[in-house]
Amino acid sequence: MTTATGPRPRVALIGDHGKSPAHARLDTFRAELDVDTEWVPSATITRTEVLDGFDGIWVVPGSPYDNKNGVLAAVRHAREKGIPYLGTCGGFQHALIEYARTVVGLTDADDVQYDPEAATPLIVPLTCCLAGEQAPLLLTAGSRLASVYDGAERTTETYHCKYGLNGEFVERLTEAGVLFSGWDTEGAPRAAEMPGHPFFIGTLFQPELVSGPGNIHPLIRAYTAVVRAHAAVAA
């Protein structure tokens, strides 16, 4: 006798496939995840209705995206609707842009990759390029991200990035409710989350790059577990 089961939870992979080494890596293991994943090119997000039916939103690396506004709309949709969100590299950067614009009131906050003359340059070149680099990550005690590492104080992560948050805006974002939960050894933010949200974490590091069949990064595992739990409650 077999037991009927419902459809697996669905996660939208927001990004432009092929623009980042993380994409090919992700394709090698995403069939092993305990959720179904579907690529959603940024250019197709002209209305948030295209995200209906997804139980999670994951903005993957590959910035600048073909449709920045579509990515920002997806981030806001996840944040305001309580949909589990994971943002890696570009997903971290765009989560901060969306929050700065929508919540903080910095309506012209931008990434200088899109506008080198941005009036509010929120995302700027890193002091030291992290393309293909591993670096220590210091974890904020009590954060959701720290819980992914069983409460550890630090770990080492892999990056493939040249841009990050302008340090001039860390205090402003913190005062507005952002919890920076990962830092480099020089005090620059490398991860952020939204307290009170079912799951909303953005990281400048790319957990995809150290994942593979049979060896999925714990952050990705933690994210998909919350997606499954959230979908079960919503069913």
C-alpha positions as CSV (number, residue, x, y, z in Angstrom):
1,M,0.0,0.0,0.0
2,T,1.4,3.4,-0.9
3,T,0.7,6.7,0.9
4,A,-0.3,9.7,-1.2
5,T,1.9,12.7,-0.8
6,G,1.5,16.2,-2.0
7,P,3.7,18.1,-4.4
8,R,7.2,19.1,-3.2
9,P,7.7,22.7,-2.2
10,R,9.0,24.9,-5.0
11,V,11.9,27.4,-4.9
12,A,12.4,30.1,-7.5
13,L,16.1,30.5,-8.5
14,I,16.1,34.2,-9.4
15,G,19.0,35.0,-11.7
16,D,20.4,34.9,-15.3
17,H,21.6,31.4,-15.8
18,G,25.2,31.2,-17.0
19,K,26.4,34.5,-15.6
20,S,28.2,33.0,-12.6
21,P,30.4,30.0,-11.9
22,A,27.9,29.3,-9.0
23,H,25.2,28.4,-11.5
24,A,26.9,25.4,-13.1
25,R,27.9,24.2,-9.6
26,L,24.3,24.6,-8.4
27,D,23.0,22.5,-11.3
28,T,25.2,19.6,-10.2
29,F,23.4,19.2,-6.9
30,R,20.0,20.9,-6.9
31,A,18.3,17.6,-7.8
32,E,19.4,16.3,-4.4
33,L,17.7,19.1,-2.5
34,D,14.5,18.3,-0.6
35,V,12.6,20.9,-2.7
36,D,12.0,21.4,-6.4
37,T,13.9,24.3,-7.9
38,E,13.1,26.3,-11.0
39,W,15.2,28.9,-12.8
40,V,13.4,32.2,-13.1
41,P,15.3,34.7,-15.3
42,S,15.3,38.2,-14.0
43,A,13.9,39.5,-17.3
44,T,10.7,37.5,-16.8
45,I,9.8,39.3,-13.5
46,T,7.7,42.1,-14.8
47,R,5.0,41.3,-12.3
48,T,5.3,39.6,-8.9
49,E,2.5,37.3,-10.0
50,V,5.1,35.2,-11.8
51,L,6.3,34.2,-8.4
52,D,2.9,32.9,-7.2
53,G,3.1,29.2,-6.4
54,F,6.7,29.3,-5.1
55,D,7.3,28.4,-1.5
56,G,10.8,30.0,-1.4
57,I,12.8,32.6,-3.3
58,W,16.6,32.3,-3.8
59,V,18.4,35.1,-5.5
60,V,21.5,33.5,-6.8
61,P,24.9,35.2,-7.8
62,G,25.3,36.9,-11.1
63,S,25.0,40.6,-10.6
64,P,24.5,42.9,-12.4
65,Y,21.2,41.2,-13.4
66,D,19.5,41.8,-16.7
67,N,16.5,43.2,-14.9
68,K,17.5,44.8,-11.6
69,N,14.0,46.0,-10.9
70,G,12.6,42.5,-11.3
71,V,15.1,41.2,-8.8
72,L,14.3,43.9,-6.3
73,A,10.6,43.2,-6.7
74,A,11.3,39.5,-5.9
75,V,13.2,40.4,-2.8
76,R,10.5,42.7,-1.6
77,H,7.8,40.1,-2.3
78,A,9.7,37.6,-0.2
79,R,10.3,40.0,2.6
80,E,6.8,41.4,2.9
81,K,5.0,38.1,2.3
82,G,7.1,36.1,4.7
83,I,8.4,33.8,2.0
84,P,11.6,32.1,3.0
85,Y,14.5,34.0,1.2
86,L,18.1,33.2,0.6
87,G,20.3,35.7,-1.3
88,T,23.8,34.7,-2.2
89,C,26.3,37.3,-3.4
90,G,24.1,39.4,-5.7
91,G,21.1,38.3,-3.6
92,F,22.8,39.8,-0.5
93,Q,23.6,43.0,-2.3
94,H,20.1,43.4,-3.7
95,A,18.4,42.6,-0.5
96,L,20.2,45.5,1.1
97,I,19.3,47.8,-1.8
98,E,15.6,46.9,-1.6
99,Y,15.6,47.4,2.2
100,A,17.4,50.7,1.9
101,R,15.0,52.0,-0.7
102,T,11.8,50.7,0.7
103,V,12.3,50.8,4.5
104,V,15.1,53.2,5.2
105,G,13.9,55.8,2.6
106,L,17.1,55.9,0.6
107,T,15.1,55.8,-2.7
108,D,18.2,56.3,-4.9
109,A,20.3,53.6,-3.2
110,D,22.1,51.6,-5.9
111,D,24.9,49.4,-6.9
112,V,27.6,51.3,-8.8
113,Q,27.8,48.4,-11.3
114,Y,24.4,49.8,-12.6
115,D,25.1,53.4,-12.0
116,P,28.7,54.5,-11.5
117,E,27.4,58.0,-10.5
118,A,24.8,56.8,-8.1
119,A,23.7,59.5,-5.7
120,T,23.6,56.9,-2.9
121,P,26.3,54.3,-3.7
122,L,25.2,51.5,-1.4
123,I,27.1,48.7,-3.2
124,V,30.6,49.6,-4.1
125,P,33.9,47.8,-5.0
126,L,35.5,45.8,-2.2
127,T,38.7,47.1,-0.8
128,C,40.2,43.7,-1.6
129,C,38.7,41.6,-4.4
130,L,37.3,38.3,-3.2
131,A,36.9,36.6,-6.6
132,G,37.8,33.0,-6.0
133,E,39.0,33.6,-2.4
134,Q,38.3,31.9,0.9
135,A,38.2,34.1,4.0
136,P,37.2,33.8,7.7
137,L,33.7,34.7,8.6
138,L,32.9,35.9,12.1
139,L,29.3,35.1,13.2
140,T,27.1,37.3,15.3
141,A,26.1,35.4,18.5
142,G,22.4,34.5,18.7
143,S,21.8,35.1,15.0
144,R,20.0,32.6,12.7
145,L,23.1,32.4,10.6
146,A,25.2,31.4,13.7
147,S,22.6,28.7,14.5
148,V,23.3,27.2,11.0
149,Y,26.9,26.5,12.3
150,D,25.6,25.2,15.6
151,G,26.4,28.4,17.4
152,A,30.1,28.6,16.3
153,E,31.8,32.0,16.5
154,R,33.6,31.8,13.2
155,T,34.0,29.7,10.0
156,T,35.6,30.0,6.6
157,E,33.7,30.6,3.5
158,T,34.2,30.9,-0.3
159,Y,33.6,34.1,-2.3
160,H,33.5,35.1,-5.9
161,C,32.8,38.7,-5.6
162,K,34.2,42.2,-6.2
163,Y,31.5,44.3,-4.7
164,G,30.0,44.7,-1.2
165,L,28.1,47.0,1.1
166,N,29.4,50.6,1.5
167,G,30.5,50.7,5.2
168,E,29.0,54.2,5.5
169,F,25.5,52.7,5.6
170,V,26.0,49.9,8.1
171,E,24.8,51.9,11.1
172,R,21.8,53.3,9.2
173,L,20.7,49.9,8.1
174,T,21.2,48.4,11.5
175,E,19.1,51.1,13.1
176,A,16.3,50.3,10.6
177,G,16.2,46.7,11.6
178,V,18.8,44.8,9.6
179,L,20.9,42.3,11.6
180,F,24.4,41.9,10.2
181,S,25.2,38.4,11.2
182,G,28.5,37.7,9.4
183,W,31.6,39.9,9.3
184,D,35.1,39.7,8.0
185,T,38.1,40.1,10.3
186,E,38.3,43.8,9.4
187,G,34.8,44.5,10.5
188,A,33.1,44.6,7.1
189,P,29.6,43.0,6.8
190,R,29.4,39.8,4.9
191,A,26.0,38.5,5.8
192,A,22.6,40.0,6.9
193,E,19.3,38.8,8.1
194,M,15.8,40.1,9.0
195,P,14.8,39.2,12.5
196,G,11.2,38.1,12.8
197,H,11.0,36.8,9.3
198,P,10.5,33.0,8.8
199,F,13.9,32.9,7.0
200,F,15.6,35.9,5.3
201,I,19.4,35.6,5.0
202,G,21.7,37.2,2.5
203,T,25.4,36.3,2.3
204,L,28.2,37.8,0.2
205,F,29.9,34.4,0.2
206,Q,28.6,31.7,-2.1
207,P,27.7,28.4,-0.5
208,E,27.0,27.0,-3.9
209,L,30.7,26.9,-4.7
210,V,31.5,24.4,-2.0
211,S,28.5,22.3,-2.5
212,G,28.1,19.2,-4.6
213,P,26.3,15.9,-4.9
214,G,26.3,14.4,-1.4
215,N,27.8,17.5,0.2
216,I,25.4,20.4,0.5
217,H,26.4,23.5,2.4
218,P,24.6,23.7,5.8
219,L,23.2,27.1,5.0
220,I,21.4,25.7,1.9
221,R,20.2,22.7,3.9
222,A,18.9,25.0,6.6
223,Y,17.1,27.2,4.0
224,T,15.3,24.3,2.3
225,A,14.3,22.8,5.6
226,V,12.5,26.1,6.5
227,V,10.9,26.2,3.0
228,R,9.5,22.7,3.6
229,A,8.2,23.6,7.0
230,H,6.7,26.9,5.7
231,A,5.0,25.1,2.8
232,A,3.5,22.5,5.1
233,V,2.0,25.2,7.3
234,A,0.6,27.0,4.3
235,A,-0.9,23.9,2.7
